Amino acid sequence: MSAHCQVTGRKPGFGKSVSHSHVRTNRRWDPNIQRKTYYLPSEGRRVTLTLSAKGIKTVDRDGIEAVVARLRARGVKL
């Protein structure tokens, strides 16, 4: 599963870890990505979305129907 939120578009950030001796190595900060299944009453079926924690809050606030409509307007196939 890729670390990418379908609703907010959050993805990993990249940078360097700096040790005590100041040796720099590559690292990445992954967002809190989870797979959530929601029921769409208008279609009578369930959809599974890959969401960040903020994406889950967005779905709770706006409703799954509005979020799915926005995703489809962007061209995401669900």
N, C-alpha and C positions, 0 to 999 in steps of 0.2 A: 504494500500500500504506500503510495507516495505521500510525503508530508506536505499536502497542499489542501487548503480548505476550499470547497466548492462555492460557499456563500461569500466569505470575506476575501478570498484570494490570498490568505496568509500562507507563506512558504518559509523554508529554513533561511536563517541568516548565517552568513559565513564570516569567519575572522580567524584570529590567532589566539592560541593559548600561550601564555608567557610563564615559563617556569621560574623557580628561584634564581637559577643561573642565567636567566634572561634568554634562554633558547626558545625560539618561537616555532610552534607547530600548528598546522591547520586544524580547525575544529568547526563545528556547525551547531547552531542553536535551533532545535526543532520545535515547531509549535505543538501545542497539546491537541493532536489530531485523534478523533474518535469516529467510528462508524455508527451511525444512528439510523434506525428504521422508523419511518413515520407512515401513518395511514392517511391516504388521500380520499376523503369521503366523496368528492366529486367524480372520481374515477373508479371508486370501489376497489382500490388496490393499495399495496404498500410500496414505498420507495425507500431505498437505502442511500444515504448521503454520507460523504466524508467531510466532517466538520471540525473546526477548531472549537475551543470552549466559547469564544465570542460568537462563533457562528450558531452554536446551540442557543445562546441567549437571544440572538437575532430571530431565530425561528420561534422561540417562546414569546417574544414580544410582538412580532408581526403576523405570526400564524403560518402554517405550512403551505397553505394555498397561495398566499402572496409571495412567499419565497420561491416556490416552484414556478410561479408565473414570471418572476424576475429572471430565474435561471433559463427558462425557455426563451425569453426575449433575447438573452445573450447567446442563444444557440446551443445550450447544453442539452444533450439527449438524456432523458431519464426513463 
